[in-house]
């Protein structure tokens, strides 16, 4: 079993995050929410599966927040490559209509959620999300 997201136990550096989305609104909402957490650092943003794989190899992030439907190869075909390129990577998949029964289609995903559920865990008091 993988470690919980956001709990690395490494206090020498912040938790490195890659955001991968094709939606400017989701990217903006995530940037606002993630930047409110001082222990997180966004190291890259990817708009395709090719960029996601490349950035995971280059930056070795702790977390990738990935929106389903990003352009390129299917996520199910990319996930094994992500796991081998960044072994400590935990993947949070955002799906417009997250249905737990669909999670089995994405082996290797640690959290499968929709945007509203995701945004509800961040300290965004007083911030409206798109």
Buried (B, 14 or more C-beta within 10 A) or exposed (E): EEEEBBEBEEEEEBBBBBBBBBBEEBBEBBEBBBEEBEEBBBBBBBBBBBBBBBBBEEBBBBBBBBBBEBEBBEBEEBBEBBBEBBEBBBBBBBBEEBEEEEBEBBEBBBBBBBBEEBBEEBEBEEEEBE
